Amino acid sequence: MSVGIVGLGYVGLPLAVAFAEAGEDVIGVDVDAGRVAALSDGRSPIEDIPSERLAAVVDRIEFTTRAVNLHQAEAILVCVPTPLNRNREPDLGPLLGAAQTLAGVLARRQLVVLESTTFPGTTREHLVPLLEESGLVAGEDFALAFSPERVDPGRTDFTLRNTPKIVGGLTPACTERALEVYGRVCEALVPVSTPEVAELAKLLENIFRSVNIALVNELAILADRMGIDIWEVVDAAATKPFGFMRFEPGPGMGGHCLPVDPFYLAWKAREYDMSTEFIELAGKVNKQMPYFCLEKIERALNDAGRPVRGSRILIVGVSYKAGVGDLREAPALKIIELLRERGGDIAYHDPHVPELPELGLRHSELGGECDLAVIVTAHPGVDHGAVVERSPAVLDLRGVTRALRAEKVQQL
Ligand SMILES: NC(=O)c1ccc[n+]([C@@H]2O[C@H](COP(=O)([O-])OP(=O)(O)OC[C@H]3O[C@@H](n4cnc5c(N)ncnc54)[C@H](O)[C@@H]3O)[C@@H](O)[C@H]2O)c1
């Protein structure tokens, strides 16, 4: 028996490797033939899974573009993207495409679990009818559940193994089947009564982060106007041992999750005559942050008697978060776009991102000439002290150079 994984990205690949490390045979299916070829060679495109770790189990994983191979799997875990379309509405294309493909290969007694983040009702309303085109009945002939992935790329203290896994099956028996499968790779399991509870729980987690980041970002803009150090405020508030949770201000939200997932729920809520104000407001505030950062950059250059046009600006850290090279929705890209529109001459330093082909830029080492360095994402491996030392002026959007108390540094 084996475990099938559909979609081998940030979520699917770590799952595939975890099951292989637990001694299971794994069939990993992806529509991206280039990705499948690289993975088959033991080359991992994802930082959380170093190639050596993949190579150690690659014999136990069959990477393929052929979904038909899933026919023999005991369980099939679906980890395909759930993006927004151009109108910022849910694009279930990859998910429905995967479900249609699965309907053609589904076998009796198989378990199918959806892991992709999505609005409540997706599993029951969208997956069930498509999968039942196989002629098999969900909850009777095959088991179906939703179990949200909670992985935080770049994080090492909480991983798939020790992060509790929520599981909501279509029927109690479906939940039991899914719990048994996940029990092989997860230490703690959290069964819930329905797929909808599991779907909404994941969205609550993401919206909680989005709203709290927006709150601290809004206060950062106010604190800036009032001449108060927001970082000192956050440090002070975080000494409260109860009733407060620390969130950091920053240049805005990025990644596949926070800028996208809450809007899955906002869209679904309209069906119920609800307008989800917190979601919209948080999105609005967080989307404004790159513009506020632009204003801070303009002010920092102004202090040096320079306009944006013609100034050499070094962006330090372009991925959306520290420790990873993921560029999806990265605020740094928006900041670069805005600076270029104003004639800024941009270079960037990011050891996780060798090049930005669409922008015609390559990672440059520290030490080159610049008028202003802007720390947008603070990777752990980057020497921010050296950034301060080697730049005539610095704007620190992440609060990582505060301890230096250097006069040439301005902060968010
Ligand atoms: N990245 C995260 O940190 C994270 C965390 C928790 C949950 N999620 C959720 O997990 C899901 C997957 O996210 P990700 O970051 O792994 O995405 P990703 O883009 O890194 O990977 C998705 C993979 O699925 C493949 N794919 C697309 N359509 C397919 C199809 N029909 N059949 C087979 N493969 C297909 C793509 O080629 C890609 O390799 C999303 O719903 C996301 O919201 C992501």
The ligand as an ORCA input file, in Angstrom:
! r2SCAN-3c Opt
* xyz 0 1
  N       2.925     27.488      1.310
  C       2.443     27.475      2.526
  O       3.086     27.950      3.445
  C       1.094     26.851      2.842
  C       0.783     26.587      4.175
  C      -0.438     26.021      4.484
  C      -1.358     25.763      3.472
  N      -1.036     26.056      2.170
  C      -2.023     25.738      1.148
  O      -1.652     24.536      0.491
  C      -1.997     24.586     -0.899
  C      -0.771     24.359     -1.757
  O       0.134     25.423     -1.519
  P       1.671     25.331     -1.915
  O       2.324     26.496     -1.259
  O       2.196     23.961     -1.653
  O       1.574     25.565     -3.499
  P       2.742     25.366     -4.570
  O       2.420     26.269     -5.692
  O       4.080     25.452     -3.896
  O       2.590     23.851     -5.050
  C       1.466     23.383     -5.694
  C       1.880     22.315     -6.699
  O       0.705     21.760     -7.261
  C       0.946     21.518     -8.639
  N      -0.359     21.421     -9.312
  C      -1.183     22.416     -9.720
  N      -2.305     21.889    -10.253
  C      -2.196     20.534    -10.175
  C      -3.021     19.445    -10.555
  N      -4.235     19.648    -11.093
  N      -2.561     18.195    -10.341
  C      -1.348     17.977     -9.792
  N      -0.514     18.972     -9.405
  C      -0.947     20.234     -9.581
  C       1.801     22.683     -9.082
  O       2.523     22.373    -10.264
  C       2.718     22.860     -7.858
  O       3.908     22.109     -7.980
  C      -2.669     25.939     -1.092
  O      -4.046     25.795     -0.950
  C      -2.122     26.769      0.052
  O      -3.001     27.796      0.421
  C       0.179     26.580      1.847
*
